[in-house]
Amino acid sequence: MENDLKLLLDFEDKMEAIIVKSLLESNGIKVFLSSDDAYGYYPSLDLENRVKIFVLEKDYEIAKEILSKGYEKEE
């Protein structure tokens, strides 16, 4: 189903996940983050220390392509 979520990446660093989320969203990809710490409200629940990035299945290949190209840092 094209509206199903598909795991794209997972990170140990929440900030890195947020940067990738921003990159994808700026390219029109809807992104969903998942972590075990109630998104910072209950850090003691952080059992797995991972942040997972999910995208819609229909956007999965486009998201992989965007990430493979990376991005240039503006100076």
N, C-alpha and C positions, 0 to 999 in steps of 0.2 A: 504494500500500500504506500502511496506517495506521501501520505500524512503521518506515517509511522516515524518515530525517532530512531536515528542510527548513531551509535557511538563513533565519533570522529577521532578524538584524542583524549588522553588523560594526563594530568600534570601533578607533580608534587608541589609546585609553587603556584599558589592561587593568583598572584599578580601576573605571572606569565599567561595563565589561562584567561585572565581578564583582557590582556593585551591582544591575544589571538581572537577572543570574542569581539573586541572592537574592530579589528581588521576585517573579520568576516561580515559583521553587521554593516560596516561602511561600504561593503560590496553587495549589500542587499540580501545577505543570508541571515535567516532567523536562527538564533543560537540559544541553546538551553544549557545552563550550568547545573551540575549536581555535585554536592559534597556532603560529607557526614557531619558537618559542624553547624547545621541549621543556618548556613550562610553567615557565620560569624557571631550569631546570637548566643550560641552555646559551644564555645571552643572545646570544652571538655568532652563533647560528643565526637570529636575528630578521631574516629577509630581507625580510619584507613589512610588518612593524610593525603588524599587524592582529590583532585577536582576533575570531573569529567565533562567534556564538551560533546553535546549531542546536537545534531542538525536534522532537519526533515530529510527523509530518505531521497526525495526528489532533488534535494540540493547537495547531496553527499559528494558526488563526483566534481561538481563545480567548486565546492569548498576545498576539496583536496587539491584541485588545480590552483586555486588562489594561494593556498599555503605552500605549494611547491615552488611558486614564483617568488615567494617571500615579499619583502617590501624594502624600499630604500629609505634610509634614515635621512630626514631633511636636516640640513645644517644651517 
